[in-house]
Every structure is written in structure tokens, then in C-alpha cells.
């Protein structure tokens, strides 16, 4: 029997996180908090930077430790902290309190060996990475509703239930909601139970008949007010239906996506990852007057959405908004007081993912370097943020790490190929989450860039010219090939015989090691709408033959993720591009999304529809992305998602 389900909450504990700090250390923090200055306090507990965090998901235990070298070409890449001779260590902590980094040092035990590359890696909070993983996992899950039934009167000697002992009960038909009704044979008490999903798909829902039309409006760029007018519903009903549809999509994905990925193994997987930025319409809460509480907070806040899709099928694995709408000011205050985060470095903070809002200002201690006036000024600025919409923005690197870590758990593949743009948060996240795969040469990272200043006309002209150039090159080489895609591959194979992404170096002992040199290659075949793309490789591929490397480079493009980004802009009215003002001298954000919770729901609903219901032509086959990927065998409809068919 399929039980009724609800959206998961923090109390459901789908993912368990163990605190990285012992009770003894927490006791020391409390006892030394008033005695030491902030600088002394930070120095005392800074060793916790390399302390891994354990988390448990689906019965398996994992460890999170991302504070290590993130340069795949460095000898220290992915290695833990280590003491050398004397005071020398593998990593040295440097930088100011707000922006700490670890710097790779040389091994003084082997002066003539392969040197470190003196890499500088920004520190992260392992604990905060784990909490972001927990959040992203939770918002994409549903759990069964487990009511506390009372099947017997207080005087009844029986304590059984019809699920464990059905012989103690009569079945007395169904209720008005089509749920089963039971009666105790001893005390005669009648009890209705929740209906299962097949019996009642509209439990506690009025106007359930409009859900299909509502879903069509949502993914076809119909504004909220227009949908309310056409379907004759209020704003409250609109958002109630949105949440209901979101839950239906999560239930559908639980059976059609999650279980399908558990059964399917891929020889290799190409993942296209990118971010979309939209401007959050920062609206004040009710009762927070601008006259009584003036604020310097930004009117429009950039909000990031991290998206990953499969390169060939265009299947979108995940799309996560970098915003936690459940975090409260009181939670941050409680954590700051309990863990003494205000006197610690950010890499030890549980809430480091919220940047400057992850630590609540605390009244200065006796040995504090902050004055009382500075404290009140800081507190006033801090409180201004909470005058606006509930929740806080999450640092994009933390969201990206959690996003990629969860994708790594659901996809069963030994070989990974990543394509992204030249974004540091994406690059460092891939290098830290897929460390072992990159070290073993099972994962490669490619960068794909285009000239965004080109107009469509110029891009198309460049595309036509690139075809002419390829055909001319083919004639000169005596290659009789009409397919320009094959000509582009042959051209790349020829170029890569001399073109190098990496430089080979030698040590005094005669050892060799490779270094990355920023030497991208231009793909010879342009794209109709964006011109030629520039491709670079950020992982070591010197062991590959030229023909294999040419095959990889030839495949690299960002069309897959860009296609879904365009769908978001065109289909979801609250996430469309900002309007141009009537004068044409600025941008208007009056229709922009002001609650990221509903942005996340809308994107997930669109992702479900895009993957399973919307056929796309790839080659000569017109199938849905899920069919192209091999996890579905038919085109689904809204009715299949909403009514659990």
C-alpha cells in the first residue's frame, strides 16, 4: 500500500551528521572563552581545520574533509595534513581571520624530489559542507505520513492495530475521503485511517480538478496573477497548489528517477555543470516600516542556482537554489553561543555557509578586542538583514559542493567527465568532491568558454566561415570527407600533436612532473548562435593518445545545461530576465521572485516535466531526456505525475 506522503523537514533526520568536536573540546571552549583574547582563542582551536565530519545516509557512513590542496597537478593534491622534519608541515595556514587559506609546502625530507606548486587553497568548513548536503537532500525528499491512531477506547483491554492484528477488527467500508474504516471487535470503536495514494489523490485539497491546468500554466510562463484570474483562485490557493504539485513531482522522481538510477550503471558519464544567477526581489516583512527601521540592505540580491545535466541526453540531474529559507536568526544565535563561533575562524563554524550572517554578534568579553560601540553597530547592521524575506543566502561554493556530492551518490559510474565554464567555485568544488577519481585518472575536467560579446549575426557568420575553413583545410590535406563534424575531429587531432595543455618539468633527481599552463584551444567548428568555443583541460591528460584526447575535446560544449537554463528563463515567469524600464535606461525587477522557496519548487517541477514529458530531438531520435538516458521507456504526462499512475 502506497502511503500518503509529505515534504521532509529537519526533524525527520534523513541524513545524520556527527559533531566533529568532542565534549571535552566544547568544555574547553566554554572555560577559555572569557579568559583568552579572540586571536588567542582562534589559535588555540585552529587545529580542527583538518578534522573530518562523519555523516550517515541510507545506512552508509561517509566522511567530509575538503581542506586539502585542490590543484590536480600538485603532489599534495587530495592529501591530508602531515608533519615533516622540524616544524615543517605539508600545509601552512595563512591569511587574515576572514579569509584563511592553506598553502602547500615542500617536503624537506626529499629536497631534490618533485616540489609542491605552492598552491593557495581557500579553507572551507567541513561541518558547514555537511549541513548543506543535509539541506539539499532534505528539500528533495518526501516521507510517509505516520498518524498516531487510537483504535481502542480507554477501557478496551486490546492494544492492537489492524495492520498487525487484522483479526481483532471489522472492516466497515470507507469514509467520505475514500479511506478504510475499522471497528474494534471488543470496544466497537470506529477509526478512519488515511487513504493511500491510489484511493485518494486529492486528500485535503479543494479544487483538485485544476491541477493539470495549473501545471500547464506554471511551465508556460503564465504570471501568478493571470493564473489566479483564469483558474478563479486566490494567491494563497496558488501557492498551496504549487507546494502540492512539488510534492507530486518528488514522489514521481522517487519511483521513476531514484530507483532507475539504482538499477542502472554507466560506463562513463558526462556532466555539464553551470550556474544561473537571478535577482531576488528583497521584500520587507509585514510591519517592518522603512520609516521606523531604515535599512542599508540591498534591494536586489543576486541568487545562484546550480544546475547539472547529462551532456548527451540533456537529462537534468539536479537544480538547487543557493538559499536556505528555513534557517532562523534564533538558530544562528544559539549555535554562536553554544560553539563560541564568534571567536573562531570560519572554517570551524557550523554556519560558515551563510558568510557574514553565519555568526551572530555577541557582547564583548573582558579580553575582547571589540568595543561595546562596535558591537552595537555590528548588531544593528546584522539585524537589518532579518527585516526582509525569511532565510539567508548560502555561499555558492557550499551549495555547489553539496550539489555535486549528492549527484556522486546517485550515479553509478567509474568514469566521470565534467564540462563547466571558467568559474572558480565550480572548479574547486569538482576538484574537492571528486578527488580520488581525478587522482586515479577516472575523471577529467574541461572548461568551455565562448565570446559572449558576439551578436547572433556575427556568430552565424563565424559559423559559416568555420565550415568553409574546414573544407578548405580538408582539400589541402587530401581528406575527402563531407561531414564537417568529422573534419573538425581530424583538424583537432592534427592540432593536438603539437598543442599542449600542460608543461612537462624535470627535477634535479631526474623525475618528471606536469604543470597546468593556461593554453586553451579553439574548436574549429563554430556554433550557429554563439560562434567558436574555447576549450581547456584542468586535469592531467598527458597519458592519453592524441586521437583519444581529440575525441574528448571534440565533444566538449555546454549546450546541455544551456538548454535547460533557457527553459527556466522562458517558462517560469518569476525567473524570467528582468524587464527593461519604459525609458530604456534601466532594469525593472518588480516581477522577480521574492521567495526562493517557491523558486526551488518551480524549478524542480519544470525539471521533472523537462526530463520525462518533453521530447527533444537528438540526432534522428525524438525522445524525452529520460528516454535518451535509458531510465524511461515512454513519454509521461502531467496526469501520470499528479495522479500517481
C-alpha positions in Angstrom: 0.0 0.0 0.0 1.4 3.4 -1.0 1.1 5.7 1.9 0.3 9.4 1.8 3.5 11.5 1.9 4.6 14.9 3.0 7.6 17.1 2.4 10.6 16.2 4.6 11.5 18.5 7.5 14.7 18.9 9.6 13.1 16.8 12.3 12.9 13.7 10.0 16.8 13.3 10.2 17.1 11.7 6.8 20.8 12.4 7.0 22.6 12.1 10.3 25.7 14.4 11.0 28.1 13.7 13.8 29.5 16.7 15.5 33.3 16.9 14.7 34.1 18.3 18.1 34.2 16.2 21.3 32.6 17.2 24.6 36.0 17.9 26.1 36.8 20.4 23.4 33.4 22.1 23.8 34.1 22.3 27.6 37.5 23.9 26.9 35.9 26.5 24.6 33.4 27.5 27.3 36.0 27.7 30.0 38.6 29.7 28.0 36.1 31.9 26.1 36.3 34.7 28.7 40.0 34.2 29.6 41.6 34.4 26.1 41.5 37.2 23.5 39.8 36.3 20.2 43.2 35.9 18.5 44.5 33.5 21.2 41.2 31.6 21.2 41.4 31.1 17.4 45.0 30.0 17.6 44.2 27.5 20.4 41.5 25.7 18.4 42.6 26.1 14.7 43.8 22.5 14.5 40.2 21.5 13.9 40.5 22.7 10.3 41.5 19.2 9.1 39.0 17.3 11.3 36.7 15.3 9.0 32.9 15.2 9.6 31.0 12.0 9.5 27.6 11.7 8.1 25.2 8.8 7.5 22.9 8.5 4.5 20.8 5.5 3.6 22.7 3.3 6.1 26.1 4.2 4.7 28.7 6.3 6.5 30.7 8.9 4.7 33.4 11.4 5.7 33.7 15.0 4.5 37.1 16.7 4.5 37.6 19.3 1.8 40.5 21.2 3.4 43.3 19.9 1.2 45.2 21.0 -1.9 42.7 21.4 -4.8 45.2 21.6 -7.7 45.2 18.2 -9.5 48.8 18.9 -10.7 50.3 19.4 -7.3 52.0 16.5 -5.4 49.9 17.3 -2.3 46.5 17.1 -4.2 43.9 15.5 -2.0 46.4 14.6 0.8 45.8 15.2 4.5 47.9 17.4 6.7 51.3 15.9 7.6 54.3 16.9 9.8 57.7 16.9 8.2 61.1 17.2 9.9 61.3 20.0 12.4 58.4 22.5 12.3 57.7 22.0 8.6 54.3 20.7 7.6 52.5 19.8 4.3 50.1 22.7 4.7 50.6 26.1 6.2 47.6 28.2 7.4 47.8 31.8 6.2 45.7 34.9 5.5 43.5 37.1 7.7 40.8 35.9 10.0 38.0 36.4 7.5 39.8 34.8 4.5 42.1 32.0 5.6 43.9 29.8 3.1 46.2 26.8 3.2 49.5 26.9 1.3 51.3 23.8 0.1 54.8 23.5 1.4 57.8 21.5 0.2 58.9 18.2 1.8 62.2 18.9 3.5 62.9 15.1 3.7 63.4 15.0 -0.1 65.0 18.3 -1.3 65.6 17.0 -4.8 62.2 15.4 -5.3 59.1 16.7 -7.0 58.3 20.1 -5.4 55.0 21.4 -4.4 53.5 24.1 -6.6 52.9 26.4 -3.6 49.2 26.2 -4.2 46.9 28.5 -2.3 43.5 26.9 -1.4 40.7 28.7 0.4 39.6 27.0 3.6 36.1 25.7 4.0 34.1 24.5 7.0 33.7 20.7 6.7 30.8 20.9 9.1 29.0 23.5 7.0 29.5 21.5 3.8 27.8 18.6 5.6 24.9 20.7 6.7 24.4 22.0 3.2 24.4 18.4 1.9 21.8 17.6 4.5 19.6 20.6 3.4 19.8 19.8 -0.3 19.0 16.1 0.4 16.0 17.1 2.6 14.3 19.6 0.3 14.3 16.9 -2.5 12.7 14.2 -0.4 9.3 13.2 0.9 8.4 10.9 3.8 5.3 8.9 4.6 2.7 10.4 6.9 2.6 8.4 10.1 -0.5 9.4 12.1 -0.9 8.4 15.8 -4.1 6.4 15.5 -6.2 5.4 18.5 -8.1 2.3 17.6 -9.5 1.4 21.1 -11.4 3.1 23.9 -9.6 3.7 27.2 -11.4 0.8 28.8 -10.6 -1.7 26.0 -8.2 -4.5 27.0 -6.8 -4.7 23.5 -3.9 -2.5 22.3 -3.5 -4.0 18.8 -3.8 -2.3 15.4 -5.5 -3.5 12.2 -2.1 -3.5 10.5 -0.5 -6.0 12.9 -3.6 -7.9 14.1 -6.4 -7.6 11.5 -8.4 -10.4 13.1 -9.2 -8.1 16.0 -11.1 -5.6 13.7 -14.0 -5.4 11.4 -13.8 -3.5 8.1 -16.7 -1.0 8.0 -16.4 0.3 4.5 -14.8 3.6 3.5 -15.2 7.2 4.7 -16.1 10.2 2.5 -12.4 10.6 1.7 -12.3 7.0 0.4 -10.2 5.8 3.3 -10.6 2.5 5.1 -12.7 2.4 8.3 -12.0 -0.1 11.0 -14.0 -1.1 14.1 -12.6 -2.9 17.1 -14.5 -6.2 17.8 -14.2 -5.7 21.5 -14.9 -2.0 22.3 -16.7 -1.2 19.0 -14.7 2.0 18.4 -14.7 3.2 14.8 -11.5 4.7 13.4 -10.7 6.1 9.9 -7.2 5.7 8.6 -5.5 7.9 6.0 -6.3 6.8 2.4 -3.5 5.5 0.3 -2.4 7.4 -2.9 -4.4 5.2 -5.2 -7.6 5.7 -3.3 -7.4 9.4 -3.0 -5.1 11.7 -5.0 -6.7 14.9 -3.7 -6.8 14.4 0.0 -7.1 17.7 1.9 -7.2 19.5 -1.5 -10.1 21.6 -2.8 -10.2 22.4 -6.5 -8.2 19.3 -7.3 -9.6 19.3 -10.8 -7.5 22.4 -11.8 -4.1 20.8 -11.0 -3.3 19.8 -14.6 -4.3 23.3 -15.9 -2.3 24.8 -13.1 0.8 22.8 -14.0 0.5 23.8 -17.7 0.2 27.5 -16.7 3.3 27.2 -14.4 5.6 25.8 -17.1 4.3 28.0 -19.9 5.2 31.4 -18.5 1.8 32.4 -17.2 2.1 35.0 -14.4 0.8 34.3 -10.9 -1.9 36.9 -11.1 -3.0 35.7 -14.5 -3.2 32.1 -13.4 -5.3 33.2 -10.4 -7.7 35.0 -12.7 -8.1 32.2 -15.2 -8.5 29.4 -12.6 -10.5 31.6 -10.3 -8.3 31.1 -7.2 -6.6 33.3 -4.6 -2.9 33.8 -4.1 -2.9 31.5 -1.0 -4.5 28.7 -3.1 -2.0 29.3 -5.8 1.0 28.7 -3.5 -0.8 25.8 -1.9 -1.2 24.1 -5.3 2.4 24.9 -6.1 3.5 23.0 -3.0 1.1 20.2 -3.7 2.5 19.8 -7.3 6.1 20.0 -6.0 5.3 17.1 -3.6 3.7 15.1 -6.5 6.9 15.6 -8.6 9.1 14.5 -5.7 7.0 11.3 -5.3 7.2 10.7 -9.0 11.0 11.2 -9.0 11.4 8.8 -6.1 10.0 6.0 -8.1 10.9 6.9 -11.7 14.3 8.5 -11.1 15.9 7.3 -7.9 15.0 3.7 -8.4 16.0 3.8 -12.0 19.5 5.1 -11.2 19.9 2.4 -8.5 19.5 -0.2 -11.2 21.4 1.4 -14.0 25.2 1.6 -14.4 27.0 3.8 -16.8 30.4 3.0 -18.4 31.1 6.8 -18.3 29.1 9.8 -17.6 29.5 13.4 -19.0 28.2 16.0 -16.6 27.6 19.6 -17.7 27.5 22.0 -14.7 26.8 25.7 -14.6 25.1 28.3 -12.5 22.2 30.7 -13.2 22.0 34.0 -11.4 18.7 35.7 -10.8 17.9 38.7 -8.7 15.9 38.1 -5.6 13.3 40.8 -5.1 14.2 41.7 -1.5 10.8 42.5 0.1 10.3 43.7 3.6 8.2 41.7 6.0 4.8 42.9 7.1 5.0 45.5 9.8 8.7 46.4 9.1 8.3 50.0 8.0 11.1 51.7 6.1 10.4 54.9 8.1 10.8 53.3 11.6 13.5 50.9 10.5 15.7 52.3 7.7 17.9 49.7 6.1 21.1 49.7 4.1 20.4 46.2 2.9 20.5 45.6 -0.9 17.2 46.0 -2.7 18.1 43.3 -5.2 20.2 40.3 -4.0 21.9 38.0 -6.6 20.8 34.4 -6.0 22.6 31.5 -7.6 21.0 28.3 -8.9 23.4 25.4 -9.5 22.4 23.1 -12.4 23.9 19.8 -13.6 22.8 17.9 -16.7 23.9 14.9 -18.7 25.9 16.0 -21.7 24.4 13.8 -24.5 20.8 13.2 -23.4 20.3 16.7 -21.8 18.8 15.0 -18.7 19.0 17.4 -15.7 20.2 15.6 -12.6 19.7 18.4 -10.1 18.9 22.1 -9.9 19.5 23.7 -6.5 18.9 27.3 -5.3 21.6 28.6 -3.0 19.2 29.9 -0.3 18.2 28.3 3.0 14.6 29.5 3.7 14.3 27.5 7.0 17.3 29.0 8.9 16.3 31.5 11.6 18.1 34.2 13.4 17.5 32.4 16.7 19.2 29.2 15.4 22.3 31.1 14.5 22.3 32.9 17.9 22.0 29.5 19.7 24.8 28.0 17.6 27.1 31.0 18.2 26.6 30.9 21.9 27.0 27.2 22.2 30.0 26.7 20.0 31.6 30.2 20.6 31.8 30.7 16.8 32.3 34.5 17.2 35.9 33.9 18.5 36.7 31.1 16.0 37.8 31.0 12.4 35.1 30.5 9.8 36.4 27.0 8.9 35.3 25.7 12.3 31.8 27.3 12.2 28.7 25.3 11.7 27.0 28.1 9.8 30.0 29.3 7.7 27.9 28.8 4.5 26.0 31.9 5.3 29.1 34.2 5.0 28.8 37.3 7.3 25.4 36.2 8.6 26.6 32.8 9.8 27.8 34.3 13.2 25.5 36.3 15.4 27.2 39.3 17.1 27.9 38.6 20.8 28.5 41.1 23.6 32.3 41.6 24.0 34.1 39.6 26.7 36.6 41.1 29.2 39.6 40.4 27.0 37.8 41.1 23.7 39.4 43.5 21.2 35.9 44.7 20.1 34.5 47.7 21.9 30.9 47.9 23.1 30.1 50.7 20.5 31.5 48.5 17.7 29.4 45.6 18.9 26.1 47.6 18.9 26.9 49.0 15.4 27.6 45.5 14.1 24.4 44.1 15.8 22.3 46.9 14.2 23.7 46.1 10.7 23.2 42.4 11.3 19.5 42.8 12.4 18.7 44.8 9.2 19.0 41.7 7.1 16.2 40.0 9.0 13.8 42.8 8.3 13.5 41.3 4.8 12.4 37.9 3.5 12.9 34.9 5.8 16.1 32.8 5.3 19.6 33.5 4.2 21.7 33.1 1.0 24.2 30.3 1.0 27.7 30.7 -0.3 27.7 29.3 -3.8 30.7 27.1 -3.3 29.0 25.3 -0.4 25.8 24.7 -2.5 27.9 23.5 -5.4 29.8 21.0 -3.2 26.6 19.6 -1.7 25.0 19.5 -5.2 27.9 17.5 -6.7 28.3 15.2 -3.7 24.6 14.1 -4.0 25.0 13.6 -7.7 28.0 11.4 -7.0 25.9 9.2 -4.7 23.0 8.6 -7.2 25.1 8.0 -10.4 26.8 4.6 -10.7 29.7 5.2 -13.0 33.5 4.6 -12.7 34.4 7.3 -15.2 33.4 11.0 -15.0 33.9 13.8 -17.5 32.9 17.3 -16.3 32.3 20.4 -18.5 31.9 23.8 -16.9 32.8 27.4 -17.5 35.7 29.3 -16.0 34.1 29.7 -12.6 36.3 29.2 -9.6 33.5 27.9 -7.3 32.6 25.2 -9.8 36.2 24.2 -10.5 37.3 23.9 -6.8 34.1 22.0 -5.9 34.7 19.4 -8.6 38.3 19.1 -7.7 37.5 18.6 -4.0 34.4 16.3 -4.3 35.9 14.0 -7.0 39.4 14.0 -5.6 40.0 10.2 -5.8 38.5 9.9 -9.3 40.8 12.7 -10.6 43.9 11.3 -8.9 43.2 7.8 -10.5 42.6 9.4 -13.9 39.0 8.3 -13.9 37.7 11.9 -14.0 38.6 14.8 -16.3 37.6 18.5 -16.1 37.1 20.6 -19.2 36.4 24.3 -19.4 34.2 25.6 -22.2 34.1 29.4 -22.9 32.5 31.4 -25.7 32.7 35.1 -26.8 29.6 36.5 -25.2 30.0 39.9 -26.9 29.2 38.3 -30.3 25.8 39.2 -31.8 23.7 36.4 -33.3 24.5 37.7 -36.8 28.3 37.7 -36.1 28.1 34.3 -34.5 26.3 32.8 -37.5 28.8 34.4 -39.9 31.6 32.9 -37.9 29.9 29.5 -38.0 29.6 29.7 -41.9 33.2 30.8 -42.2 34.4 27.9 -39.9 32.7 25.4 -42.3 34.4 26.9 -45.3 37.8 26.9 -43.5 37.4 23.2 -42.5 36.5 22.2 -46.1 39.5 24.2 -47.4 41.8 22.5 -44.9 40.4 19.1 -45.9 41.2 19.7 -49.5 44.8 20.8 -48.7 45.2 17.6 -46.6 43.6 15.4 -49.3 40.8 14.4 -47.0 37.6 13.6 -49.0 35.1 14.0 -46.2 31.8 15.9 -46.5 30.8 15.6 -42.8 32.1 18.8 -41.1 31.9 17.2 -37.7 34.4 14.5 -38.8 36.6 17.2 -40.4 36.6 19.1 -37.1 37.8 15.9 -35.4 40.6 15.4 -37.9 41.6 19.0 -37.5 41.8 18.7 -33.7 43.8 15.5 -33.9 46.3 17.3 -36.2 46.4 20.3 -33.9 46.8 18.3 -30.7 50.0 16.7 -31.9 51.8 20.0 -31.2 49.3 21.8 -28.9 49.9 21.2 -25.2 47.6 21.9 -22.3 50.3 21.0 -19.8 54.0 21.6 -19.4 56.5 18.8 -18.5 59.1 19.7 -15.9 62.2 17.9 -14.5 63.7 17.7 -11.0 67.4 17.5 -10.2 66.8 13.8 -9.5 65.6 13.3 -13.0 61.9 12.9 -12.0 59.2 14.4 -14.3 56.0 16.1 -13.3 53.4 18.1 -15.2 52.1 21.6 -14.6 49.0 23.3 -15.9 49.6 26.1 -18.4 46.8 28.3 -19.5 46.9 27.3 -23.1 43.3 26.6 -24.3 42.5 25.5 -27.9 39.8 26.9 -30.2 37.3 24.4 -31.6 37.4 24.7 -35.4 33.7 24.3 -35.9 31.6 27.3 -34.6 28.1 27.2 -33.2 25.3 28.9 -35.1 24.2 31.1 -32.2 27.4 31.6 -30.2 30.3 31.2 -32.6 33.5 29.3 -31.8 34.2 27.9 -28.3 37.4 27.9 -26.4 38.3 24.7 -24.6 40.8 24.0 -21.9 41.6 21.0 -19.7 42.3 21.4 -16.0 43.2 17.8 -15.2 46.2 15.8 -16.3 45.6 14.0 -19.6 49.1 13.6 -20.8 48.8 9.8 -20.6 46.1 9.7 -23.3 46.9 9.1 -27.0 46.3 12.1 -29.3 43.3 10.5 -31.0 41.5 9.9 -27.7 42.3 13.4 -26.5 40.9 14.8 -29.8 37.7 12.8 -29.2 37.3 14.3 -25.8 37.9 17.9 -26.9 35.6 17.5 -29.9 32.7 16.5 -27.6 33.1 19.5 -25.2 30.3 22.0 -25.3 27.8 23.5 -22.8 24.6 23.0 -24.9 23.0 20.6 -22.5 22.9 22.9 -19.4 22.3 26.0 -21.5 19.2 24.4 -23.0 17.7 24.0 -19.5 18.7 27.5 -18.5 16.8 28.8 -21.4 13.8 26.7 -20.4 13.9 28.3 -17.0 14.0 31.9 -18.3 11.3 31.2 -20.9 8.9 29.0 -19.0 8.9 30.3 -15.4 7.5 33.8 -15.1 9.1 34.6 -11.7 12.6 33.7 -13.0 12.4 35.5 -16.4 15.1 38.0 -17.3 14.5 41.5 -15.8 12.2 43.8 -17.7 13.6 46.9 -19.3 12.1 50.1 -17.9 9.8 52.3 -20.2 12.6 54.8 -20.7 15.1 52.0 -21.6 17.7 53.2 -19.2 17.5 50.6 -16.5 16.1 47.2 -15.4 12.9 46.5 -13.5 12.7 43.6 -11.0 9.2 44.2 -9.9 8.0 40.8 -11.1 11.1 38.9 -9.9 10.9 36.1 -7.4 10.8 37.2 -3.7 10.7 33.8 -2.0 13.4 31.4 -3.1 11.4 28.5 -1.6 8.9 28.8 -4.4 11.7 29.3 -7.0 13.2 26.0 -5.9 9.8 24.3 -6.1 9.1 25.8 -9.6 12.5 24.7 -11.0 12.1 21.2 -9.6 8.6 21.0 -11.2 10.0 22.2 -14.5 12.9 19.8 -14.3 10.5 16.9 -13.8 8.4 18.0 -16.8 11.5 18.6 -18.9 13.1 15.2 -18.2 10.1 13.0 -18.5 7.4 14.8 -20.5 9.1 17.0 -23.1 10.6 15.2 -26.1 13.7 16.7 -27.6 15.3 15.7 -30.9 18.9 14.4 -30.7 20.2 13.1 -33.9 17.3 11.3 -35.6 15.5 10.3 -32.4 12.9 12.4 -30.7 12.5 11.3 -27.1 12.4 12.7 -23.7 15.8 13.2 -21.9 14.9 10.3 -19.6 14.4 8.1 -22.6 17.6 9.2 -24.2 19.4 8.4 -20.9 17.8 5.0 -20.7 15.9 5.3 -17.5 12.4 5.6 -19.0 10.6 3.8 -21.8 7.7 6.2 -22.6 6.7 9.8 -22.6 4.9 10.8 -19.4 2.1 13.3 -19.0 1.0 15.6 -16.2 -1.7 13.1 -15.2 0.9 10.4 -14.6 2.8 12.7 -12.2 -0.2 14.2 -10.4 -2.4 11.1 -10.1 0.5 8.6 -9.4 -0.2 6.5 -12.4 
